[in-house]
Amino acid sequence: MAKQKLSRRDFLKTLGASSAGVAVAASGLPVLAASGSALKPASVARAQNAEIVLVTSGWPLNPIRTEEEIAGQPDLAAYNQALQAWLDEHPNVTFERIEANIWDQQAIIPLIAGGTAPTFVYADTIGGFSTAGTRAAFVQGLVADVTDQVEKYGLKDKLTPGALSAWEPRVNVGGRYYNYPIDSGHQGFFYRRDLLQEAGMEDPPVDWTWDDFFAVARALTSEADNRKGFGAPAFAIGDILASEGFDLLSRVPTPDTAWNWSRDLTSNPEWFDIAREFRSLIYDEGVVLVDNSLGGNEDYSNLFINGAIGLTSQNVLAGFGGGSVSEGIASVAKQVGKPFEEVIGFRGKPRGRNAFVRNTTYVGGVAFNPDVSAEELDAGVGVVDYMFLGPGWDIQKSGQYEISQDLQVVFNYPLPIDGKYEYEGVPGTFADAYGQQTQEELQQIISVPIPPDEGTYFPPEANVGPSSTAIDDAWSTLTYDSGDVDVEGILQQAQNTWNQQADGFSSSVSDDDFKAAAQAYFGDVDAFWAETAPDFHENVFKSWYENTVLPAIS
């Protein structure tokens, strides 16, 4: 089926990890000056021929699937039916599949520089998985401008108000757009509801805390069943700290430095205590499984499916692939012979002990190789619109049900950006497939207010900046080193390393522009927390804002 691309999801699932840098990897491309609209690289665009070839790495669309592929996954026949309908209306367009890792920043940028990238790319990869970095990549000419297509295909009228408000501010750079949305996700946690009940514990509240999380992990740990409560990738400690406001409070505006930002990872002793507590769950209580030989989130998803862990950190998209898909999280309910909502629960990021709250809901979309011709760009956006937000999506859904007779196969996207939970020709809804409780809890989870996005306030950065490596290394050490670890020393070293690296970079944003943007951003952030989480604002943010931020940007 068109949207079921695990490699993409595996990278989306990591969005909850702490990101320390706004960087576009060095690639040999010239750094282009910022302007009111995105600039195209100096390379010559592909020849504008009557025959249009859309080059894909397998996401978001594949060429017409083969009989062998359909035999292994029958619902792909519905995908073929939808795509063929579009191709029949565009007989001069063909698809070509190539091998290209569009999820690796270091791999995709050289392909763009060399003119060999596929038509469809993922902007967040190019921008280092941060809003500011991705907007900078657009200004630097590393992704195409799709503004004309946004208007041509009436995109904004197709999105729900929530999806539009989540998508537009991030991808609108001076009135120009670089991304065409296709789905929405949310980074959180799947847990075994049935096993939790067997342990005599009720479901955690939707607005749970990390204390609730730790209690669930302990309850789901079973030596008799060889099951750990939680399987933790290296970024888990950073994720926990992020729920205490770490990502906000550890980034300090410093316009007196060349890069304009510094990192402070050590001024709050509570961060050290939280890291120690999590390490205790791993090495003292045996509640958390860590294994540095494991790869991405898919490995932890498989452990969850196999019953080796009772909690897993995943994108919500990972859980609704259909119970007929043997390797999917939804298949666990089929394995035990119970309805989905009786076996699988999902929760968003826990609240911090200091009342900090996070909503990791996002709208994801397709970006395009900046080197394509105008005809190829229009065809590429057109087929994406047709297959995900137009008739092609409905053709796929009705065909999937006709072939599978399984509502879970049909309703595999829990947060549709067009708001559709019903399809013509499909006798049922998402609630019928996964339970009314599941749908209601998901809607409640994503309703948490989202704070102002830093990347939408500051001018897009035209220069390369420090990476997140130093902080990622700290999370790895704190996770995998079972010895007598000096938590303060490790975070101090990460802080020093990042700041030393930042000294070697120079921002393209002037001090005056930076200060003006910082004043607007932090002023709105201050108002947001005062209204949304007054306890966090009064006890934590206000003092930091008044004593650390304002003196630097005034």
N, C-alpha and C positions, 0 to 999 in steps of 0.2 A: 504494500500500500504506500501511497506517495509520501506520507509524513512519517512513516515509521523508520527513522534512520538512527540507529543506536549510536553510531560514532558521533553524530552531532549532539545527541542528548548527553553522552558521556562528558562532553566538554561543558554543556550547559549546567550539568549537575554540580560543577565545581564553582558556580558563581557565588556560593556562600563563603568561599575562602577569602581571607583578608588579602587585599591588593595594596601594595606599598608604592607602586610607581605608575606614572603616566608616561608611557614610553612607546614609541614606534621603533622597532628594532632596526639597527643599522643594516642597510641593504645595498648600499651603493647608489641608491636613488638620490638625485639632487633634492635638497631641502627647498621647498617652494615658499615664496612669500605669501602671507595670509592676505585675504581680500574679502570682499563682501560675498563672494560665491566661491565654490570649490574650484580649484584649478586642475587642469588635466596635465599629466606628465608630458615630457617633451617627445616621447616616442610616437611614431606614426601610427594612427589608428588602422585596424584591419581594413582591408579593401572592402568597399561597399559594392557587393555583388548582388545579383538578383537572387542567387541561392544563399540562404542564411543557415549557418550551422551553429547551433547552440551547444557549447561544450560543457559537459558536466562531470563532476567527480563522483556523482551518485546522490548528491543533495543539492537542492531540495527535490529535484526530479531526475528520473532515470529515463533512458530511451525506452521504447516499447519493450516490455519484459518478454523473455523467451518462454517457450513451452515448458522447458525444464524448470525455470524459476517458478512458473505458475503451478507446476505440479507439486512443488515443495510448499507453496503458500497460495492456495487457490484464490484468495480474495484479491490477489494481484490482477486477476482478470478484469476486475472492476476498474482498476487503475488504467489498464490498457484501453478499456472502453472509453474512459473519459479523455485520456490524452489523444487517442485516435480521433475523437470527435473534433478536438482543437486542430490537429494536424490536417484533417480533411478540409478545414476552413483556411488553412495556411499551407498550401501544397509546396511552397518554395522553402519551407523550413524543415530541417532535419536535426536530430540529436546525435551527438558523438560523446561516448564515455571515455575518459582518460583517468589515469592514476594521478591524483594530486591531493596532498594532505592540506585541506583548507582550514584545519583546526590547529595547525602549528604555525605560529607567527614566523618562526625562523625558516619555515619551508615555503609559505605562500608568498611572502614579500619578494624573494628572488624570482619566483615565477612571474609575478606582476612586472618586475623590472625587466625580465627577459622577454616579455610579450607572449608567454606560454601558459598563463593562468587560465583556468576555465572561465566560462561566462559568468557563472554563479559563484560568489565568494561570501564569506561571513565577515562583516565589518568589525565585529568585536574582537575576532582573532587578530586582525591586522592592527587594531588599536590597543592590544595588550589587555583586553577584557576590562576596560574602564571606560566610562562615558567620555571623560576628558580626552583620553588617548584615542578613542574611536573618532571623536569629532576632529581631533588634530589630524588623524589619518585622512579624513575627507578633505580638509584644507590643504594637506600636502599632496593631494591628487592621487591617493592610493585606492580610492573607490569612486565609482561613477556617480554622476548627478542624475537622480531620477525624478526631479521636480516636475518635468513636463508630463511624465507618465502618471504621477500621483493625481494630477488634474485630469488627464485624459480618461483614466479609468474610474474616476469618481471615488477614489479610495476612502476619503474621510467620511462619506455618507454611508459606507459599508461597515464601519467600526462602531462598537458600542461606545457610549460616552466615556466609560472607564478605560477601555482600550485606547481610545483616541488620546485621552489625557496622559496615559502612561507612555504612549509612543511618540507623540509629536514633539514635546519639549526636548527630548534627547536627540532626535534626528534632524531637527530644524536648525540649520546653521545659517544665520543671516537670510532666512527666507528660502533656503535651498535644502533639499532632502537627499539623503544618501542610502535610505533603507526602505524596503517594501515589506510590511508586516505580514506574517503568515500564522503565528500562533502565540500563545501566552503560557507561561510556566510560573512555578513558584518553588523555591528551594526550601525543603523542610525534612520531615522524618516520617517514614513508614514504620509502624510497629505492629506486632502480633497481638491483636485485641483478644483473640481467643485464649492465647497462652497467658496473657495478663489476668484474665478472669479466672483461669485455672489456678493461678497463684494467689487468688483471693483479693485482687486489687481492681478497683474501678478504673475506668478510662481517665487519663489526665484531662484537666479542663482545656478548652481550646486555647485560652490565653495562659498556657502553662509557663512555669519558670524552670530555670536549670535545676533547681532543687527537685521539682517534679520529675524532670528528665532523669536525674540520677536515681531517683526512687524507682522509676519504671525500669531502668537498666538493671538495677539490683534484683527486682522482682522477676525479670525475664531471664536472669542467669540461672542455669541449672547444670550442676556437675553431672547428675544422673543422665541427662540428655546431651551432654557434651556441648552445651550452648552457652555462649557469652551474651551478656545483655546488649552490647553495642559493638559494632565494628567501626574503628576510627581511622580514617586516613590522616595524613600528617597535618592537614590544615584544621583538624577538629579543635585544637586548643585555640587557634586564632579565631575560629568560629564562635567559640564560647566567649572569648574576650570581646568579640564584636558585639555581642548582646549586652555588654556592659558599656557600650559606647566607645570602645577602644579605637575603632577606625576613624571616628570623628575626633576624639580627644587627643589622639597621638599624632595627628597632622597639624602642625603649628605654622601659621602664616608668618613668614620672615622676609618681607620685601627688602630688607637690608642685605640679603644674601643673593648670590647670582641666580639661584634656581627659584627663589621666592618661597620655598617650603622647607621645613625641617621636620624631623621625626623625634618624638619624645615618648619612649616606650617604658620609662622607668619612674616617672614622678608619682605614680599611683601605686602604693604598696598592695592594694587589694588585687591588682593584676597578678602579682607574684603568688598570692594565696590561692587564687583560682587555678593557676597553672599547677601548683603543688597538689591541690585537691584532685584535679583530673589525673595527674600522674599516679596518685594513690589508688584511684579506681583501677588503673592499669596494673600496677606492680604490687600493690598491697592486697587489694580485695579481689583481683582477678575478674572484674566485671566487664572490662573493656578489652576487646581483641585488637591488637595492633600487629601489623606484619608488613615490613618495608619491601617484601618481595611482591606484594600485590600491586596491581596497576591502578586504573582509574575506578570510578564509582561502580562500573559494571561488575567488577570483581566482588565488591561488597554487596551489590544487589544479588549476585549469585549465592553468596553466603546466606543471605536472608531467605532466599527461595529454598535453599537446601536445609534450612533450620539450624544453621551454625551460629547465627546471631538473631536476636529478637527485635533489634532496632537498626535502621539503616538511614543514613543521610542521603537523600536523593531528590532530584527534581520531581515534582508531582507528575510530570509526563511519563516517568518510568513505571508508574503503577497501573496505568489504564490501557495496556496494550491488548486486552482481550484475554479472557480465560482460556481460549482455544490456542493461544500462543504459549507453547510449553515452557519457554524460558522466561516468561514475564512474571512480574510480581503478582498480577491478577490470577495467575495459574495456581498460586498457593491455595486459594479458596477452593478451586476445583479439586485439588489434590485431597483436601480434607472433607470434601463433599458438603460444603456449607456456602450460604450466600456471602458475597464479597464483604459486605459491611459487618458481618459477624466475625470475620477473620482478620481483616486488614483495617487499620486506622491510620490516619494521616494528621500530622500537626505541623504548623509553621515553626519558625524559630522561637525558642523560649524567650520570655522577658528576662531582662537582667535583674539582679538583686537590687539595683539602684533605680528600678522602674523604667529603664530604657526599653523601648520596643522597636521591633524591626518588621518590616513587610518586604519580603524579597520577591514579590510578584514583578514580572517583567513582560514586555511584549517583544517577541523575537521576530526577526525578519531576514530577508535576503538582500544582499548587496551585490554589486556587479563590477566586473573587471573594468577599470577605467579605460582600457585600451580597445574596447569593442567599438564597432561602427554604430551609427545612430540606428540603423535598421535592426542590427542584432540586439541592441539594448531594448528597443521597443518590443521586439518579439519576445525577448526574455522576460520582461516585466509582464507582457500580455499573457503569456502562458502561465506564469506564476499566479497572476490575478484570477485567471480562469480556473485553475486547478485547486486553489485554496479558498478563494472568496467568491467564486462564480459558479456557473452551471457544472463545471467539472467536479467540484466538491460534492454536489448533490448526486451526480451520477455515480461517483465512487461509493457514497454511503448506501444508496439503494442497492447497488450491485453487491456490495459487501454483505448486506443482509440476505439478499437472494441466494448467495453462494454459501454463506456460513450458517444462516439461521441463528446467529449469535449476536445479541444486542451489545455485548461487551466489545466485540470486534468493531462495531459501528461507532459506538460512543467512546472512542479511545482518547479524546482530547477533553479534559475536564473543565477547561477555562476558555471556551470558544470566543475569539475576539469579535465575531459577528453576533454573538449572543444566542446562537441557534442550538437548542437542545432537542429539537425534533427535525425529522427530515421526511419529505414526501416519499411514500412507498415503504417506510420503515414503521412497523407497528409497535412503537414503544419510545421511551425517552431515556435520557441518561439516568434518571432516578430509577427507572425500571431495571436498568442494567447493573447499577452499582449501589442502589439504595438511596432513599430520600435523605437518610441521616448523612450519608457521605456527601451528597450535593449541598445540603445545608451547612455542614461543617466547613466545606471548602469555601463557600461564599462568605462565611463568617471569618475565616482565616485571612482571606485576601482583602477584607474590608478595613484592616488596620491602616490608618493614615500613613502616607509615605512622605518623609521629610524632603525639603528642597534638595535637588541634585546639584552638587558642586559643579559638575561638568557643564551645566547649562548657564552658569553665571560668568565664568571666566572666558576670555577670548581663547579660541583653540590654539594650542601650543604647536608652533611650527618646528620646534627643535626637539631632538631626542633628549630624554631625561633618565634619571636613575631607575633601575629595575627593582623588582620586589625580591630579588634573590637573597639578600642578606636576611630579610625577615622570614622568608620561606625556609631558609636553612635553620633558623632558630626554632620554628615549629617542628621541623624534622628532628632536631636534636632533642627537644623536650618530649617528643613522642616516642622515639625509638631507643634512646639511651637509657638503659635500665640501671645505671650506676647512680652514685651520689651526685646528682646534677645541681650545679649552682644556678638556680633559675634567674636570680638578679643579674649574675654575671653574663649569662647567655643573652638576655634582653639588652643589657648594656652594650655588649659587643655588637649586636645587630643594629642598635641605634647609632653607635659610633661609625660603623661601616657604611650605613646608608647615608649619614650626613657627610662623611668624607667623600663618598662618591658624588653626592649632590654638589659639592664644592667644585667638581670638575665639569659641571654642566651650566649652561647659561640659558635663561628663559627668553623667549621671543617677546614676552609681554612686558611692557614698560612698567616701572614702579608705580607710576600714577594710575595706569589702567588696572594694574593688579590691585592696588589699594581700593580703587572705586568698586571693582568687582567684589572684593573681599568684604567691604562694608555692606554692600547689598546682600550678599550671600549670608554672612553671619547674622546680619540683622533679621533676615527672614527665618533663619534657623532658630534664633533666640525666641522669636514670636511663636514659631511652630511648637517648640518644646514647652513653652509657657502654657500653651493651650492644650496640647496633646498629652503631655506627661509632666504635670506641674511638680510632682515630687522630684523627678529627675532634674527638672529645671532648677528648682530651688536648692536642692542639696548638692548638685554636681555641676551642671552646666553653667549656671549663672556666675559662679566664682571664677571658673576657668575662662569664660568669655570676658569678664570684666578685668581680670588680672593678667591674663596671658594674651588674649587676642586683640582687644581694643587698643592697648598701648602700642602694639606692633603695626596696626593698620590705620591709626588715626593720623 
